[in-house]
């Protein structure tokens, strides 16, 4: 069974009224969001896009949750 990518996994949270939901909505509408399933590539992308500290922290927490849910 193929593992779901972070990008596909997080969009399931777009209706959640929490920071993870905000991040999911942003990722879903960002056509340039990395397709690679690599934490460092995604973190670098967020930093290069000047994501706020809270968004990066939400990503870090979501990534950990993603890994545990697979």
N, C-alpha and C positions, 0 to 999 in steps of 0.2 A: 504494500500500500504506500503510495507516494505521500510524503509529508507536505502539509499545507505551508505555503510561504507566509512570512510575517505579514506581508502586504494583504494577502487574502484573508488571513486570520483576523487582523485587527479591524477590518471593515465590518465585521459582525457586531462591533461595539458602537457603530455610528449613532444609534438611537439612545445610547446611555447618557444620562445627564450628569456626567462626571468628566474630568480631564481626559480620560481615555477615549470617551466619545468625541470630544473636540478633536483630539489627535486623529482619530479614525476618519472623521469627516474631512479634515485637512488632507490626509493621505489619499483618500478616495478621489478628491477633486484635483490632486496634483499629478498631472500627466508625466511630470519629470521625476517623480519619486522613484528611487532606485528599485529595479526589479530584482537585483541580487539579494539573496537571503543572507546578508552578512552584516552583523551588528556594527562593525567599524565603518563600513561604507555608508550605512544609514546615518550613523552618528555624525560622520564628516559632512554628509549632505545637509543635515539639519543645521549644523554649525555654519556651513557656507551660506545657507539661506537665512542666516541670522535669527534662528529660532530662539525664543526667550528661554531662560534657564528652566522655567517650569515645564515647558514643552519637552526639553531634553530630558529632564528628570522623569516626566511621564513616559517618554519613550523607553528609558532605562528600566523602569518598573514594568512596563508592558512587555518588554523583551523577556524579562525574567519570567513573567507569568506565561508568556507564549512558550518558552522552553519547557516549563513544567507541565503545560497542558498537552504536549505532543505525545 
